[in-house]
Amino acid sequence: MDAASDYRAAATLLADLDSGPLFDLVKAYRAATRTCPPVPPSTEVRERALRMLAESQPALDLIDRAARDEACHYALNLETGDFPPFHLFRTAGGLLSLRTLEFAFAGAVDRAAASLISELRMLRVFETEPVLIAYLVRLAAWERASADLPAVLGAETLSEASLGDLDEALRRAEAPYLLKRTIEGERVWEMNQLAASLGPDWPDGELQSASAKRRPFWERRRLLRQASDYVAVTAAMTHAAGEPWPQVFGAMPAAFRIPKMFSPDMSADLASSLPMERAGQALAATRAGRVAIAVERYRRRQGTLPASLTDLASLLPADPFTGHDLLYQRADDRFVVSSVGPVRAADARAVDERGRPQGISVCLLRPGR
């Protein structure tokens, strides 16, 4: 089975949902998770959330069913010139966040974990046709999912099965080759545009690209020179994007050069559209979640938190900013696992100064207690 049809059907069902009230509710729930112990939202807020979730249940059922499918080939059909329905998947992600947080506050922690797993699995929608716009939308969705993880791990005692399933979903969300595939996707897209512009002997239906216009023959030589330059530039960037973390932080800027075919405005947009530090933070938050699961398993076996990550005696995912262990701090009521982040912080910070997740803070005191 392929999950794409269920995701597409779910997006259709959500077309008329007003996302404004939805994200107001998500904001209220997220604010309630920032204390330790978390304080549940007001009864009025929770009643509104439950009504919205009940009304959206058919779409959520489709998303949950899609999450169980291994394959997902969601065609964005970028060649038509129509902007994909990215906003509908933002709405779907908001509903999944709301449901995850409500389950966590209700003590239905295994259901909260399953809901978060559905949110992480939905990231696959943006991976079939990896181009820059899809990469950026996926990155935002990845950050939102990471923000829900502390509520799940700090709600109640997750079953061992849920811990294992969540660890696997976090591992898959890393999508280690996606940056390289995104550069390759941009390259294929632009070359398709050039071929459509420079192929006067091809039938109109041979290369369908709504934004490509046939260019006059006297421009062919100049455009072919520009195309050759573009191929050389993107070849170097593709190689750099395949470097492991943290080497990719240095490799990408070193390989980056504006192709001659781009205008100055487009060049500036492209230069600012490769959010390497932001992608590193999202990856760090995901890896911190996996380390937090290892810490929780240690706590269950030993009855106490580890003094340091070396006590776990297992191979742990590294901080993408350093290539070494993530930072770890413990207290009586919580523990924090985080990256040093772009500012190379010496202390463990689950979020940066902009509020972006780069780790996880797990409260050991249960909600409302």
C-alpha positions as CSV (number, residue, x, y, z in Angstrom):
1,M,0.0,0.0,0.0
2,D,1.0,3.6,-0.5
3,A,0.2,6.3,2.1
4,A,-0.2,9.1,-0.4
5,S,-3.8,8.5,-1.3
6,D,-4.8,8.6,2.4
7,Y,-2.8,11.8,3.0
8,R,-4.4,13.4,-0.1
9,A,-7.9,12.5,1.1
10,A,-7.2,13.8,4.6
11,A,-6.0,17.1,3.1
12,T,-9.2,17.4,1.1
13,L,-11.3,16.9,4.3
14,L,-9.4,19.7,6.0
15,A,-9.8,22.3,3.2
16,D,-12.6,24.2,5.0
17,L,-11.1,24.1,8.6
18,D,-10.3,27.5,10.0
19,S,-6.7,27.2,11.1
20,G,-6.7,30.4,13.1
21,P,-8.6,29.0,16.1
22,L,-6.7,25.7,15.8
23,F,-3.3,27.3,16.2
24,D,-4.6,29.5,19.1
25,L,-5.5,26.2,20.9
26,V,-2.1,24.7,20.1
27,K,-0.4,27.8,21.5
28,A,-2.5,27.5,24.7
29,Y,-1.6,23.9,25.1
30,R,2.1,24.5,24.4
31,A,2.2,27.3,27.0
32,A,0.7,24.8,29.5
33,T,3.6,22.4,29.0
34,R,6.4,25.0,29.9
35,T,6.0,24.7,33.7
36,C,7.2,21.7,35.7
37,P,4.9,20.1,36.5
38,P,2.8,21.1,33.5
39,V,-0.5,22.8,34.3
40,P,-3.4,21.7,32.1
41,P,-5.2,24.3,30.0
42,S,-8.5,25.7,31.3
43,T,-11.6,23.5,31.0
44,E,-13.0,25.9,28.4
45,V,-9.9,25.6,26.2
46,R,-9.9,21.8,26.5
47,E,-13.6,21.6,25.6
48,R,-13.0,23.6,22.5
49,A,-10.0,21.4,21.6
50,L,-12.0,18.2,22.0
51,R,-14.8,19.6,19.8
52,M,-12.4,20.5,17.1
53,L,-10.7,17.1,17.3
54,A,-14.0,15.3,17.2
55,E,-15.1,17.2,14.1
56,S,-11.7,16.4,12.4
57,Q,-11.7,12.7,13.4
58,P,-12.3,11.4,9.8
59,A,-9.2,13.2,8.6
60,L,-7.2,12.1,11.6
61,D,-8.2,8.5,11.0
62,L,-6.9,8.7,7.4
63,I,-3.6,10.2,8.6
64,D,-3.2,7.5,11.2
65,R,-3.8,4.8,8.6
66,A,-1.3,6.4,6.3
67,A,1.3,6.4,9.0
68,R,1.2,2.6,9.1
69,D,2.0,2.3,5.4
70,E,5.7,1.8,4.7
71,A,5.6,3.5,1.2
72,C,4.7,7.1,0.6
73,H,5.1,8.6,-2.9
74,Y,3.2,11.9,-2.6
75,A,3.5,13.7,-6.0
76,L,3.5,17.5,-5.5
77,N,3.1,17.9,-9.3
78,L,5.3,21.0,-9.3
79,E,5.5,21.0,-13.1
80,T,1.9,22.1,-13.4
81,G,2.7,25.5,-12.0
82,D,0.0,25.1,-9.3
83,F,1.3,25.7,-5.7
84,P,0.9,22.5,-3.7
85,P,-1.5,22.5,-0.8
86,F,1.2,23.0,1.8
87,H,-1.1,24.9,4.1
88,L,-3.4,21.9,4.5
89,F,-0.6,19.8,5.8
90,R,0.3,22.6,8.2
91,T,-3.3,22.4,9.4
92,A,-3.0,18.6,9.7
93,G,0.2,19.0,11.7
94,G,-1.6,21.4,14.0
95,L,-4.4,19.0,14.6
96,L,-1.9,16.2,15.4
97,S,-0.1,18.5,17.8
98,L,-3.3,19.4,19.5
99,R,-4.3,15.7,19.8
100,T,-0.9,14.7,21.1
101,L,-0.9,17.4,23.8
102,E,-4.5,16.6,24.9
103,F,-3.7,12.9,25.2
104,A,-0.7,13.8,27.3
105,F,-2.6,15.9,29.7
106,A,-5.4,13.3,29.9
107,G,-2.8,10.7,30.9
108,A,-3.3,8.6,27.7
109,V,0.4,8.6,27.1
110,D,0.6,5.7,24.7
111,R,-2.0,7.3,22.5
112,A,-0.1,10.6,22.8
113,A,3.0,8.8,21.5
114,A,1.1,7.2,18.6
115,S,-0.3,10.6,17.7
116,L,3.3,12.1,17.7
117,I,4.5,9.2,15.6
118,S,1.7,10.0,13.0
119,E,3.0,13.6,12.9
120,L,6.5,12.4,12.3
121,R,5.5,9.9,9.7
122,M,3.6,12.7,7.8
123,L,6.9,14.4,7.0
124,R,7.3,11.8,4.2
125,V,4.8,13.9,2.1
126,F,7.6,16.3,1.4
127,E,10.2,13.8,0.5
128,T,9.0,12.3,-2.8
129,E,9.8,15.4,-4.8
130,P,12.6,17.0,-2.8
131,V,13.1,20.6,-3.9
132,L,13.9,23.6,-1.8
133,I,10.4,24.8,-1.1
134,A,9.3,21.3,0.0
135,Y,12.5,21.0,2.2
136,L,11.7,24.3,3.9
137,V,8.0,23.3,4.6
138,R,9.2,19.9,5.9
139,L,11.7,21.6,8.2
140,A,8.9,23.8,9.7
141,A,6.8,20.7,10.2
142,W,9.7,18.8,11.8
143,E,10.3,21.7,14.3
144,R,6.6,21.6,15.3
145,A,6.7,17.8,15.9
146,S,9.9,18.2,18.0
147,A,8.1,20.8,20.2
148,D,5.5,18.1,21.2
149,L,8.0,15.5,22.3
150,P,8.7,16.8,25.9
151,A,5.0,16.6,26.7
152,V,4.9,12.9,25.6
153,L,8.0,11.8,27.4
154,G,7.0,13.7,30.6
155,A,3.3,12.8,30.7
156,E,3.1,9.3,32.3
157,T,5.1,6.1,32.0
158,L,5.2,5.1,28.4
159,S,5.0,1.4,27.6
160,E,8.2,-0.2,26.4
161,A,6.5,-0.8,23.0
162,S,5.7,2.9,22.7
163,L,9.2,3.9,23.6
164,G,10.6,1.6,20.9
165,D,8.1,2.8,18.3
166,L,8.8,6.5,19.1
167,D,12.6,5.9,19.0
168,E,12.2,4.3,15.5
169,A,10.0,7.2,14.3
170,L,12.5,9.7,15.5
171,R,15.3,7.8,13.7
172,R,13.4,7.8,10.4
173,A,12.6,11.5,10.7
174,E,16.3,12.3,10.4
175,A,16.2,11.5,6.7
176,P,20.0,11.7,6.4
177,Y,20.2,12.0,2.6
178,L,17.4,14.5,2.2
179,L,19.6,17.6,1.9
180,K,21.6,16.0,-0.9
181,R,18.4,14.9,-2.6
182,T,17.0,18.4,-2.3
183,I,20.0,19.9,-4.2
184,E,19.6,17.2,-6.8
185,G,15.9,17.8,-7.1
186,E,16.5,21.5,-7.6
187,R,19.0,20.6,-10.3
188,V,16.6,18.3,-12.1
189,W,13.9,20.9,-11.9
190,E,16.0,23.7,-13.4
191,M,17.4,21.5,-16.1
192,N,13.8,20.5,-17.0
193,Q,13.0,24.2,-17.3
194,L,16.1,24.8,-19.5
195,A,15.3,21.8,-21.7
196,A,11.7,23.0,-22.2
197,S,13.1,26.4,-23.1
198,L,15.8,25.2,-25.5
199,G,14.2,22.2,-27.2
200,P,12.6,23.7,-30.3
201,D,12.3,20.3,-32.0
202,W,10.4,18.7,-29.2
203,P,6.6,18.5,-29.2
204,D,4.9,20.8,-26.8
205,G,3.7,17.8,-24.7
206,E,7.2,16.2,-24.4
207,L,8.3,18.4,-21.5
208,Q,5.4,19.8,-19.6
209,S,6.4,22.8,-17.4
210,A,3.8,25.5,-17.0
211,S,6.4,28.2,-16.2
212,A,8.8,27.4,-19.1
213,K,8.6,29.4,-22.3
214,R,10.3,28.6,-25.6
215,R,13.2,31.0,-26.1
216,P,14.3,32.3,-29.5
217,F,17.1,30.5,-31.3
218,W,19.6,33.4,-31.0
219,E,19.6,33.1,-27.2
220,R,20.5,29.4,-27.3
221,R,24.3,29.8,-27.1
222,R,24.1,32.2,-24.0
223,L,21.6,29.9,-22.3
224,L,23.6,26.8,-22.9
225,R,26.7,28.5,-21.4
226,Q,24.6,29.4,-18.4
227,A,23.3,25.9,-18.2
228,S,26.8,24.5,-18.2
229,D,27.8,26.8,-15.3
230,Y,24.7,25.8,-13.4
231,V,25.5,22.1,-13.8
232,A,29.0,22.7,-12.4
233,V,27.8,24.8,-9.5
234,T,25.1,22.3,-8.4
235,A,27.5,19.4,-8.8
236,A,29.8,20.9,-6.2
237,M,26.8,21.7,-3.9
238,T,25.4,18.2,-4.3
239,H,28.7,16.7,-3.2
240,A,29.0,19.1,-0.2
241,A,25.4,18.3,0.8
242,G,26.3,14.6,1.1
243,E,28.9,15.3,3.8
244,P,28.1,14.1,7.3
245,W,27.3,16.4,10.2
246,P,29.0,18.6,11.3
247,Q,31.3,18.6,8.3
248,V,28.4,19.8,6.1
249,F,28.4,23.1,7.9
250,G,31.8,24.0,6.4
251,A,31.3,22.1,3.1
252,M,28.1,23.8,2.0
253,P,29.3,27.5,2.3
254,A,32.6,26.5,0.6
255,A,30.8,24.9,-2.3
256,F,28.1,27.6,-2.7
257,R,28.4,29.9,-5.7
258,I,25.6,31.8,-7.4
259,P,25.0,30.5,-10.9
260,K,25.4,33.1,-13.6
261,M,21.9,32.5,-14.8
262,F,20.4,33.9,-11.6
263,S,19.5,37.5,-11.2
264,P,20.9,39.4,-8.1
265,D,17.5,39.3,-6.4
266,M,17.2,35.6,-7.0
267,S,20.8,35.0,-5.9
268,A,20.1,36.8,-2.6
269,D,17.0,34.7,-2.0
270,L,18.9,31.5,-2.8
271,A,21.8,32.4,-0.5
272,S,19.4,32.9,2.4
273,S,17.3,29.8,1.7
274,L,19.8,27.2,2.8
275,P,19.1,27.2,6.5
276,M,21.9,24.9,7.6
277,E,21.9,26.0,11.2
278,R,18.1,25.6,11.5
279,A,18.2,22.2,10.0
280,G,21.0,21.3,12.4
281,Q,18.8,22.4,15.3
282,A,15.9,20.3,14.1
283,L,18.2,17.3,13.8
284,A,19.6,18.0,17.2
285,A,16.1,18.1,18.8
286,T,15.3,14.7,17.2
287,R,18.6,13.1,18.4
288,A,18.1,14.6,21.8
289,G,14.7,12.9,21.9
290,R,16.3,9.5,21.2
291,V,18.9,10.1,23.9
292,A,16.1,11.1,26.3
293,I,14.5,7.7,25.6
294,A,17.8,6.0,26.4
295,V,17.9,8.0,29.7
296,E,14.3,7.0,30.5
297,R,15.2,3.3,30.0
298,Y,18.2,3.7,32.3
299,R,16.0,5.4,34.9
300,R,13.5,2.5,34.8
301,R,16.3,-0.1,35.2
302,Q,18.3,1.7,37.9
303,G,15.7,3.8,39.6
304,T,17.7,7.0,39.2
305,L,18.9,9.2,36.4
306,P,22.4,8.6,35.0
307,A,25.1,10.9,36.3
308,S,26.3,11.4,32.7
309,L,25.6,10.0,29.3
310,T,28.6,7.7,29.6
311,D,26.6,5.8,32.2
312,L,24.3,4.6,29.5
313,A,27.0,2.5,28.0
314,S,25.5,2.5,24.6
315,L,26.1,4.1,21.2
316,L,24.2,7.4,21.2
317,P,23.5,9.8,18.3
318,A,25.9,12.7,18.3
319,D,25.4,16.5,18.4
320,P,25.2,17.6,14.7
321,F,27.1,20.8,15.6
322,T,30.1,19.1,17.2
323,G,30.1,15.4,16.2
324,H,30.4,14.6,20.0
325,D,27.9,13.7,22.7
326,L,24.9,16.0,23.2
327,L,24.9,18.0,26.5
328,Y,23.1,16.5,29.4
329,Q,22.0,18.1,32.7
330,R,19.9,16.6,35.5
331,A,18.0,18.0,38.4
332,D,15.5,16.6,41.0
333,D,12.5,17.4,38.9
334,R,13.8,17.2,35.3
335,F,16.6,16.4,32.9
336,V,17.7,18.2,29.7
337,V,19.5,16.8,26.6
338,S,20.5,19.4,24.0
339,S,22.9,20.5,21.4
340,V,25.4,23.3,21.8
341,G,23.5,24.9,18.9
342,P,24.7,27.6,16.6
343,V,26.0,29.8,19.5
344,R,28.0,26.8,20.9
345,A,26.4,27.1,24.4
346,A,28.2,25.5,27.3
347,D,25.0,24.7,29.2
348,A,22.1,22.5,28.0
349,R,19.3,24.6,26.4
350,A,16.3,22.8,25.0
351,V,15.4,25.8,22.9
352,D,17.4,28.7,21.5
353,E,16.8,32.4,22.0
354,R,14.2,32.4,19.2
355,G,12.3,29.5,20.7
356,R,13.4,26.9,18.2
357,P,13.9,23.4,19.6
358,Q,17.5,22.1,19.7
359,G,17.0,19.6,22.5
360,I,14.5,18.4,25.0
361,S,13.6,19.1,28.6
362,V,11.8,16.3,30.3
363,C,9.8,17.1,33.5
364,L,9.7,14.2,35.9
365,L,6.7,15.6,37.8
366,R,3.4,14.6,36.3
367,P,0.8,17.0,34.8
368,G,-1.4,18.7,37.3
369,R,0.3,17.3,40.4
